[in-house]
Amino acid sequence: MSMRARLTVVVLAGVAGAAAFAGASVDKTPQAGADDPYLWLEDIHGAKALEWVKAQNERSIAVLQADPDYRKDYDAILKVLDATDRIPYGELDHEYVFNFWQDAQHPKGIWRRTTIADYANASPAWELLLDVDKLAQDEHENWVWQGADCTPSLKRCLLTLSRGGGDAAVIREFDPDARTFVKGGFELAEAKSQITWLDEDTVVFGTDFGPGSMTSSGYPRIVKLWKRGEPMADARTVYEGQESDVASAGIVFHDPSGSIALVQRSPSFFTAEYYTLAADGTTQRLPLPLGADLKGAQARSLLFTLRDDWTPPGGGPIAKGSLIAYTLPVPASAAAEGEVSVLYVPDASSSIAEVSAGRDAVYVSINHDVTGSIHAFRRDAKSAWSDTRLDLPAAGSTRIVSTNTWGPQAQFRFESFTTPTTLYAFQGEGKPVAIKSLPARFDATNLATEQFFATSRDGTRVPYFVTRSRSLTAPAPTVLYGYGGFEISLTPTYSANFGMLWLTRGGVYVVANIRGGGEYGPAWHQAALLANRQKAYDDFQAVAADLVKRGITTPRQLGIMGGSNGGLLVSANMVQRPELFGAVVCQVPLIDMIRYTQIGAGASWEAEYGDPARAADRAWILKYSPYQNVRSGKRYPPVFFVTATSDDRVTPVHARKMAARMEEQGHTVLFYENTDGGHAAAADHRQAAEMWALSFVYLKQMLHLAGP
């Protein structure tokens, strides 16, 4: 949920990652697929394909749910997910905290708010705004909450509701005071849309306006201004991107000093052009590098991190990974270039994880060797920026929960693999104060986390975290988790699932911080892009080998798990180095990399993987694409594929085809496809509990985890 303007950031999110736009199919066809016997499984809702899914599900459920631990694991996970002592994370906006909450009584969830002062109490007096379960029942729709965006006055909100959890969604205007949808208000039919408020009676939006209005990646390319009371057909076009782009979208920042309206055009996943949007609908491009990544705004300063080194006109060089402020010129001199200030330049071991602008400070989560801290940057009367590190715990993850654009407040969280999450409130000065803590979900008194470094094939040191019992003296069943893409960092996280179902039963949990992620900034990500994709897989294999060398586990006891891009990671490693692993859990994966641009939102990720329609790109993709490299007559570790029919981002196609091919080749395969949940593969707590219980029972069986 976002209570302020949403930035258009198109992210391939893993099961543990972040979410964004959905995509659609593209037309270009590389020289592939004619000899693919499983193309029929790409008909996502086709009768034949769904019959195959049904048969696979029945087989997997028969194997896994028959295990006596399945029901115990399911109940344990669901109890934690539905627990009323969870931290109700929310968004700070004016005097309120807005929260979306799901539990046993509200499986689809309720949207609610309370005051910031009351939120600090143990039992806040929540004000119910919308009951999604009741709405779904009344309207006979399978609604899944996707978020809200409200006007600066909080008198109107745009609610995003998805049927079944996919990225395509319906937008409806809502009156939070009257608790009703606004009759004749702003509304968009189900599509992959982007919309935000320009003012109380105007929105900036893009949606599927018909043929030619979407990019080849399946996102809006046309941005329009729509005034209250006029038909959508009369909305004024203010910008048109190219069909070959990823997307174009309007972005509006509101704070006490006024509003900044922009249009963002994304020619590729990691590049963008930014245009100011004037009241008369005209646009003017800002003189920023294509690799500048918009993070927020404060007053008239736009905040960016740099993906590449940059020397602004008349200024000195600024290193990639830095945080800068670009202060817009006043409207009277709009043709002039803005002022560029540097807030933070990371060293070789550091990176910027998050940036969030409050009214009085810009808050930045900074990682050093993958453990975090929070810094507050403030600008004085002479426009000089100061840097203050806030007093929060160390040796774990520090994350920004929310900052208030309309007040001094901010909220942060700290956690580690063995330390339950604590929520800290900050009033703009002094020390952050702990106001809520998650109760321990498992006994961690005998557990310890260590950080090691493996040496990859090219000599690069790759960090990874190992959490295990202090009393372990011999190799033990181990789960190695990874992602390695799209600038996403894996930091220490308190996982009730791994704690309850793995660590306290004698297992080892490992998180690999391989290249392709953002753990050490843009260079760490860029090192595994395109033709260098194999380096991410080399890193993961180096961590696996290092675990064996250290005596932490053995290949037969080593399971690997990943979702989305992480699903590609584990399936590629399974195919390349099967002797290293004892089992694989592959969730909502990319796998057929020769056809990925034709499936779901795949065309938008060409900047990450390359375009298989180009001969040079196709050559390097063919070297690692799991679907094209899996072979009969070769021994692979057993694999469990988990996906969802409603995933319209990656789609279930990759997992279906790989499971069918491996099964036909005689390999040991299980497959499970949930109906709802979109790219998360679970729309509510029950579905999430089922997915994770199946996964952990599978790992227990394959890796022979004996239990406590």
N, C-alpha and C positions, 0 to 999 in steps of 0.2 A: 504494500500500500504506500502511496505517496500523496502527501497532502499539499505538495507544491508541484511546480512544473516538472514533468518527467523528461529526463534526457533520453534521446533516442540512442540507446546503446544496444546493438544487436549481438547477443551473446549466445554461444553454444554452451548451455549449462548442463552440468552433470547432475546425477541424482542428488549430490551434496552441494551443487552449485547454485548460481543465480539464474534468473529467467529473463525472457525478453520477447521480441517480436516472433511471430510464426512465419513460416514461408509457404511457398507453393511450388508446384512443379515448373520446370523450364523446358524449352522446346529443343534446344540444341542436343544433338545425339552424337556422342563420340563413337568411334568404331568399336563397339562392344555390345554384348547382349544377344546377338542373333543366335549364338550357340548356348545360351543360358537356359537350362531346362526348368529353372524355377522363376522365370519372369511372371508366371501366373500368380505368384505370391505377392507381387507388387499391387495387385488389385485388392486394396486394403479391406474393403467391405464386400468383396465378392463372395458369393455363396461357397464356391469351391475352396477358396482360401480360408474362410471362417470355419468350414468343416475340418480342415486340416488343423487349425488352431485349437478347435474344440477337442479333437483327438489327442493332440499333444498335451493340452492342459490336463485332461483326464489321466493320462499316463503319468505326468509329473506329480499331480496331486496324490495319486495312488501310492507312489513311491515315498514322497516326502511327508504328507500328512499322516501316513500310517506310523511314522516314527513317534514313539511315546514322548519325545521331547518337543514335538511340533506344537501341541496344544499348550504345553507349559510355556514355551517361548512366546507363542502368540499372545497368551494372556498377560505375560510379563511385559511385553512391548506395549500392548494396548493399555495396560494399567498406567504405564509411564506417560504415554501420549495423552491419555484422558485425565491425568492427575490434575486436581484443582490447585495444587501447590506449585505449578509451573510459573515461571516469570511471564507476566502478560506484557510482552514487548509492545511498544507503541510508537506513534509519531507525535512529536511535540509541535503544536500549532496554536499560536496565540496563547490563551490560558488553558488549553486542553491537552490531554493525551488521548489520541485515538488508537483503538486496539481492535484487532480481529481475533476472535477466540473460537476454538473448536474443542468440544469434549463429548462425553457419552450422551448428554442430553441435547447437544447441538452438533451433530456430526458434520453438517455442512457449514455451521458456524454462525456467529452473531457479530455484527459490527457495533461498536459501542464507544463511549467516551466518558472521561471524568476530568476533573480539574487537575492541573499539575500538582497543586498542594495536596489534594486528596489522594492522588496516585501514590504518594510516598507512604501512605498508611498501609497496614497489613491487609486490610479488606476494603478497598476503595468502593465508593457508592457509584457503580457504573450506571450510565444512562444509555439504555438500549436505543439504537438507531435503526437497525435492520436485522431481522431474523431470516437468514437465508434458507433455513429448513422450511419455515412457514411460507416464504415466497415461492420456493420450489413446489411445495404441496399445492398452494393456491393456484399457481399457474401451470401445474402439470409439466414442469420443466426440470431437467437435471442440472440445475444451476450450480456452478462452482465459482466461488469468489475469486476475483483477480485484482481487486484494488479500487481505490477512490482517489479523486483529484478534486479539491475544493477551491472555490473562489477566495480571494483575500478576506472577504467579509464572513466567510463560512456559511453564507446563506444558501448556497447551492453547491452541489457536488456532482461530478460525473462518475458513475459507478460502472465498473467493467465486470461483466458476468459471462462466464463461458459455459457452454453446454458440454458437460463431461470432463472438463479440465484441459481441453485443447487451447492452443494459442488464439485461434479465431474466436472472437468474442462480440457480445452485444454491449453497446454503450447506452446508458440511460441517465437522464438528469434527475437528481433526487433533492428533496427539501429536508435537511436534517432536523429542522425545528418541528415541521409538521409530520415528519416520519412517513412521507409519501413521495412517490414519483411525481414529477412535475408534468401535468397535462399540457401537451403541446410544446414541451421543452425540447432541448437538444437530445437527439436520439440517433444512433447509428445501428443499422442492421448487422447481423453477424458477418464479420470480416476481420481481416488482419489490419486493424486501424491504429491510428495515433491521433490523440486529441488532447488539448489543454486549454485553459482559460487565458484569453488576452485581457479581458476585463469582465465585469459582472454580467455583461450581456453579449459578449462576443467570444467565440472560440477559434483557435487555429487548429486545423485538422487535415488529415489525409485518410482516405479509405479506398475501397474498391468502387470507383465510379463507373466501371464498365470496361470494355476492351481498351487496352492501351494505357490504362491509368495506373498499373502496377509495374514494378520493375521485374526483370527476369528472375530475381530472387524471391519475388512474391510479396514485396512490401510496397507501401504507397510511394509514388514518385511525384505526385502533385500535392501541393500545399495550398489550402484555401482559408479565407476568412469568412466566417458564418455568423451573421448577426441574429439576435433573438427575433423571432416573429417572421423571418423570411424563409421561404422554402429552401431546402438544401440545394436544389438545382440552381438557385440564384446566388449561391455563395461565390465569392470573388476569388479567382485564382491569383495567388501572389508569387508562386514559384513552381517551376517544373524541372525536375531532374531528368536524367537520361534513363532509358529503359535498361541499359547495361549497369546502372548503379545498383548498390545494395538498397538504399532508401533515401527519401527526403522527408523532413519532418519539421514542425514548428516547435520551438522551445521558448517558454516564457518564465522569467524569474520575477517574483514579487517580494518586496520587502518595504520597510517604512520609508525608504528614500524614493520609492517609485517602482517601475517595472522595466525590465529589459526583454525585448522580444527579438528572437532570432529565428532564422531558418538554417537547419543543418542539412547539407547534402553529403552523403557518404558514397563516394565513387567505389570504395572497396571497404572491407570489414575494418581495416586499420587506418583508413584515411578519411578526412572530412574537410569540407569547406564550410565556413560560417559566414552568414549574412545578417546584418542588422535588418529588422523589419520595422519600417516607419509606420506612423498612424495612417498615412495615405496609401499603405500597401506596397510601397516601393522597397526594394532591397539593395543593400550595398555590401560587397564582400569585404571581410576583414583581412588585413595583411598578415596572416598567420600561416605557418607551415602545414602541409597536409597531415603530418603526423601529430599535430596538437590534439589532445584528447580533453574535451570539455568536462570539467568536474563540478562546476557550480558557479555561483556569483555572489558577490557582496557589494552592495551599493552599485557603483558603476564599474566595478572590476570583475572581469570574467576570469575564472581560474582554470588553468590547463596544466596537465602533465605532458612532457615531451617524449615522443617515441624515438626521436632522432636528435642529434646535435643541431643547434640552430644559432645563427648569428643574426639578430634583428637589425634592421637598417639603423645605422648610427650607433649601434651598441656592440658590446663584446660577446664572445661565444658563450653559449649556454649548453651544458652537457645534457645528453639524453637522460631521461628519468627524473629531471628536475621539475619542480612545481613553480609555475610562474603566474603572475597576475597581469592581465592586459586590461588597463583602465581605458574605457571608451572616452573619446573626446566629447565635449558638450555638444548638444545638437547644433548650436550656431556654427560650429567648425567641424561638421561631420565628415568633411572631406579629408581632414587631417588624420594622421596616424595616431593611435593611442600610445600610452606610456606602458613600457614593459618593465616589470619588477620581478626579481627572483626571490622566492620565499625560501626554497630549500633545494640543495644539491646533494643527493645521496653519494656515499662512498661505495667502494666495490662490494662491500658486504651488506649493504642496506638497500631498501626500496620503499617506495610509497605504496601503501596498501589501500587506503581510503582517504578521501577528502570530502569534508562537509562544511558548508558555510553557515554559521549562525549570524545573528544580528551584530554581535560584538567581536567575534573572532572567527578565524578559519581553523577548523580542527583537522588534524592529519594523523592518521594511523601509520606509523613507520616501523618496518620490520628490519631487524639486524640479525642476520643468520637465522631467519624465519621465526624469531620471537619478537614481540611487539611492544610499542610504547605509543602514547598519545601526546601530540604537541599542539599547543595553541599559538597561532600566529595572529598578531594584532598590528594594525597600522596606526602610527601616530600622526600628529597634525602636520608633520613634514613629509608624510607619505612613506616613511621608513618602516619596514616590517621588523617586529621582534619575534623571537622564538622562545617559548616556555614549555619545558617538558612537564607534564602533569604527574602528580604523585599517585601512581597506580602500581599494582603488583607487577613483578617481572617474571621472566622464564615461562611465558605462556602467550596466549593471544590477547591483544587488546583491540577492541573493535568499537567503532562509532555506531551507536544504536540510533540516535536522532539528535538533531540540533534545531533550535527554535529560531526561525527567521525573524520572529516578531518579539523576541525577548532574550534575556541573557542565558537561558538554560540550555544545557546539553546533557546527554546521557551516553555512557560508555559501558562496556562489559569486559570482564576478564574471565578467562578459563584456561585450563590446560587439559592434557589427556586424563589426569587423575583428580583435578580440582574442579568441583562443580561451578557453574557460572554464577558470577555476582554482578549485579547491575549497580552502577554508580551514577549518582546525580551530581551535576556541577552547576553552580549558580553564577558562573562567570568569574569568580575570584575565590581565593582560598584553595582548599583541597576537595577533590571529588569525594562524595560521601556514599558509602554502600547503603542502598535502600531496600534491595531485594536480593535474595540468594536462593539458588536452586538447591533443594535438599540432595544429599548424596543418594545416588541411585544404585550404587554398588560399593562394596567394601574395598577401598583402595589403600588400606594401611600397609599392605605388604607388596604394593605395586610401585614400580619406579620407571621413569622415562629417561632415556639416554639419547643423545644425538651423536651419530657417527657420520663419517664421510667415506663414500666409496669412490674408487677411481675408475672413470669411464674409459672406453676404448681409446679416446684421443687424449687422455691424461687429465680431463676435467674432474675436479672434486665435486661430488654430488652429495648433498646432505640428506640424511633420513633420520626419522625418529623411531625408536624401539621402546615399546611399553610392555612390561612383563612382570611376573612375580619375582621378588628378590630371592626367593628360595629355589628358583629353577637352576639346576646344575647340569642339565643335559638338553640336547636339542628337543624342541617342542613344536607342536602344530602351530603354524604361523599364517596370518593373513597379511599380505602386502598390498597396500592400497595406493593407487596412483591416478594422475590425471594428465599433466604435461601438455597443456595447450591453452590458447586464447588468453594468455596473460593471467590466468587464474592461479592463485597461490593456495597451497594446502598448508594451513597453520595448525598448531595444537588445538584440538577441539575435544570437549567433554562429550563422549558418546555413551549414552546409557546402553545402547544395543551392544556395542563391543565390550563394555564393562561387564554387563550382566551375563551375556551369552558366550563370551569368549575369554576375556582376561581372568575372571574369577573362576573359570573352569580349567585353568592351566594353560590357556593359549597365549600366543604372542601377537601383538598388533603393531604393524609397521606402516609408516607413511613415508613415501618417497617424494622428495622435492626435485623432480627431474626437470631438465630443460624443456622449454615449451611453455612452462608456467611463468608466473610473474614474481617468483620468490626473490630474485635478484634484479628486478627491473626489466626494462625493454630488451636489454642485450641477452638476458637469460631466455626470454621468449623467442627472440629473433634467431637465436642459435639453432633452433630446431624447426624453423619454417621451411616450407616448400621442399627444395631438393635436399635439405638437411634434416628432414623428418626422422630419419633413422637414428639421429643422435638422441632423441627422446627415448627410443627403444633400447639403444645401447646403455643409456643411463639406468633404465629400469632393470635391465639384465645385470648390470654391474652391481646394483644394490642387492639383487637376489643372490648373486655369487658371493658377495661380501657377507651376507647373512649366514651362508653355509660355511664360509671360511672362518668366521668368528665362532662357529659352533652353536649359533642361536637356533638353527633349524637344519633340516635336510631337504633335498629336492622333493622327496615323497611326502614330506610334511608341510610343504610350502604352497599355500593357496594364494591366488591373486584375484583382486576385485577392482572393478572400475565401471563408471557409468558415462554414457554419451561419448565424448572424446576419450574418456577413460576406458570405455568399452572397446573402442578401436585399439587403444594401448594394450589391453590385456589379450585381445584376440590376436593382434599382431605378434606379441611375445609368445603366445601359445604356439603359433605356427612356426615362428623362427627358432625358438629354443625350447621345444617341448620337454627336453630332459631336465630342465631347471625347475619344473613345477609339478605339483601333485593334484591340483584342481583349479578351476577357473569359474568365477561368477562374473558374467558379462551382462551389464544392465543398460537398457535403452541405447544400444551401440550404433556407431557407424562401422561398417565392415566392408561393403562392396564399394571400394573407392574408385572404381572405374565408372560406376553409374551414380555416384553420390550426388552429382550436380543435377540429376534428374529426379531426385527423391527428396520430398519435403522441402526444407529450406536450404538444401545443400549448395545451391549456386552462390549463396551469400558468403560461403566459407572458402572461396577460391584463394583468397589472400593468405589463408592458413595452409592449405594443402596443395594448391595448384589446380589447373584445369585439365582434366583428362582428355579434353578435345584437342589440346595442343600436344604435338608429338613429343616434345622434350619433357613436358610435365608428365605425360602418360608413361614415359619410360621410367621415371623415378617412382611414380605411384605404383606401377606394376611390381616393383621390387618388394614392396611391403604389404600391399593390399591383401588382407587375410582371405577374402573370398576367392581371389584368383590364385592363391598360393597353397591353400589347404589340399592335401593329397591323400589318396587311398594308399593303403599299404604302409603308412607311417603311423607310429604310435604317438598319440597326443594325450595330454591329461584330460580327464573327464571335465565337461563344461556344462554349466547351467546358464541358459539365456533367459533374461527377464525383460519384458517390454510391455507396451500398452497400445491397444487399438487406436485410442484417441490421441496418441502422440502425433501431432501434425507438424512437428519441428524436425526431428530425425526420422520419425515414423517407425512402425514395427517391421518394416520391410527388410532391413539389414539383418536383424536377428532371425527372422523367419527363414530367409534364404540360406543363411549360414548353417542354421540348425538342420534344414532339409538336406543340404549338400553333405554335411558331415555325417548325418544319419545314413544317407545313401552310401557313403564311403565306408560305413561300418564302424564309425567312432562312437564313443560313449557320450551321449548327449541327452540333456533334459531341456525342455522349453516351457516357459509359462508366459502367457499374454493376458494381462488385465484388460478389462474393457475401458474403464475410466482412468483419469489421472493425468492425461497428457504426457509431457516429457518427464514428469516426476514419477510416472507409473503408479500413482496412488492419489485419489481425489479426497480421501478422508482418512481418519486414523485407523479404521478397520482394514482398509486396503493397504495402508502402509504397514500395519502389523503383519498382515498376511505375506506381503512381499519380503519383509526382512526375516520373518520366521522361516519361510521356505529357504531363504539364502543361507541362514546360519545352520539350519538342520542339514542342508546339503554339504556345507563345509565341514561340519562335524563328522558326517558319514565318510566323506572322501578323505579327510586328513586324520581320521581316527582320534578325535579329541575325546579323551576318556572322561573328562569332567573333574570336579573338585575332589 
